[in-house]
């Protein structure tokens, strides 16, 4: 069971109607290739970075809805307490007992994947969710992907905590799990990024051309 399917399993009926939200979702396996998976392994506090994942449809039929899920440490299910999707995307687990929310951000998302102006009309520049937002808090959906086409998911992030962290990701062909993405090895495409965030914040200056140049502290 994929992470995206697990999250969706908790919400299986449409509001007020009793109809399953995945009732019209196609089933089957859809072949994909991850052509880009990039996230800097060395970062600094306050440094602006990007995580990019590109998914290419290598099959002969359109993927119903290409989806990427971001997890803490692993996307395997079941995951240990504090891992998987038990915390928000790009967050860590705070083990302090008795608190209502154990999720603490490691990165803040300055711009999520998709067009900056989503269907809601709220620009992600002003804190909106962007066009690829989904009903699952750790997943982003890119819509239908035709054979031979590529969809790139890009998160613009800024580190707000220091230390060593593992960001895991998983790709699927639908939000509710009936359609499965399959990589060249026959498995669900997934991977991890291990990132070291230095305590010293990133530094910046304006060069003679008026451009902002980012450097790093000691």
N, C-alpha and C positions, 0 to 999 in steps of 0.2 A: 504493500500500500504506500503510495507516495505521500510526501508531506502535504502537498496541495490537496490531495484527496482526503487526507485525514482531517484537515481543517474544515473542509467543506461538508464532511459527514455530520458535523454538529449542526449544520443549517440545511436540512434537506427539504424543507417545504417553503413555498413562496408565501410571503406575508399575507395572511388572511384567506388564502385560497386552498391550502392543503395539497397543492400540486408540487411534485418534486421539481427542484430547480434544474436537475440534470436530465429531465424527462426527454428532451429533444437533442441531447448531446450525442454525437456519433460515437460508436465504439470502434476499437481496432488499434493496430500498431502503425506508427508513423515514423519513418526513418529520417534521422537528422544527423548533422555533423556540427560540432562546436568549432567554429573557425577562428574565434578570438576569445581568450579568457585572460584578462589582464587586470592586475591590481598591484601597485608598488609594494614590495616586501619590506622596505624601510621607509618610515614616515616620521614626521615630527608633530607635536601638538600644534594645533591651529593651521596645519598645512592643508591646502586644498588639493584633493586628488580625485581620480575617477576610477570606478570599477566598470569594466566593459565586458559584456558577454554577447557574442554573435552566434546566432543559430541559423543554420542553412537547412532548408528542406531538400533532402537528397532522394526523396521518394517520388512516386508518380501520382500522388493524390494530395489535395490541399489539407494542411493541418488545421483542424477546427479552431484552435486557440492556443498559440504558443505561450507557455507560462514559465516564468522563472521564480523559484522560491529561494529566499536567503535565510540561512539558519546559523545558529551559534554552534561552532565546532563540528557538528555533523548534521546531515539531513536524514540519516537512517532512523527507521522507526521500528520498535520504540527506542527513544534516546534517554540517556541518564538525566536525572533532575538537573535543570539549568541549561541543558543543551537542546538541540533541535529548534523547534518553534515555541518552546516554553518561555522564551523572551522575545522581545521585538527584534526585527532585523537590525543588524549593526549594533547590537547591544550585548552586554554581559549579564550574568546572573549574580545578584547580590544576595548572599546567604543569610543576612541578618534575620533572625526569627521575628515573627509578629508583624512584619510590614505588609501592606496591602499589595504592593507592586514590587516584585523582585527584579524587574528589568531596569538596567541602567545603561544609558547610551555610551558607546565607545566612539562612534562617529555620528554626527548629525547629517541628515540628508538635505543638502542645499538645493538640489534639483533632482527629482526622480525621473525614471525612464518615461519616454513618450513625449508628445507635444506638451509644451509648457502650459498650454491652456486646454484643460480637459473639458469633458462634456458638461461638467458642473458650471463652467464659466469662470471658475476661480483660478487665477494664474498661480503656478507653483512658485513664482518669484515672490508672491505675497503669502506663501505658506500653504498653498493648495496642493492637492495630491498628484496633479499631472494626469495625462491622458491614459496611462497604462495602469492606473490604480485598479485593484480588484477587491472583492468582498473578503478575501483572506488577507490578514494584516501583514503577513510575511511574503506574499506573492504578488507579482506583477504580470499582467496579461497583455500580450502584444497583438491579439486578434488573429484572423485567418492568415496563413502563410502558404502561398502558392508553390507548386513544385519548382525547384531551382532558385527560389527567392531566399533572401537572408534578412533576418530581423536582428537588429542590434539594440541591446538594453544597456543604457548608460546611467550610472548613478554618480552625481557630483557630491562628494563627501568632504567633511572636515573633521579631523580627529579631535576629540575633547577629553580623552583619557589616555594614559600612557601605559605601556606594558607589551606583552606578547599575546596576540590573539589569533584565533583561527576562524575565518569566515567560510562557511560552506554554502554550496549552491546546488540546485537540482533543476532540471528542465523537464517539462511535460507538455503534452499535446492538448490538454484541456484543464480547466480549473477544478473539475469535480472528479477526474480520474478515470472516466470510462475510456477516453482516448489516451493511448500511451505513446510517449516519445521513446524511440529506440535508437541508440547510437550504433556505430559500425561494429562494436563488439557484442551487440545484441542486448546490452544492458541500458537501464535508464541513465541518461547523461548526467553526470554529477562531478563535483570536484571541490577542492578547498584552496584557500589562500592563507598562508601563515604570514602574519605581519608583525613587525617590531616597531612600536611607536616610541620615539625618544621623548624624554621628559622636556628637553629644551625645545621651545617653540620655534616654528619657522620664522624667518626674518624676510623683509621685503624692502625694496628701494625702487625709486623711479630713475631710469637711465636717461641718457641724453636725447633719446628718441621719444621720451614721454611714456615709455612702456614700464609696467610694473614687473620687476624681476624678483622672483622668490629665491631666497637662499635658506640656509639652515643655521641654527645656533650651534654652539660648540658641543 
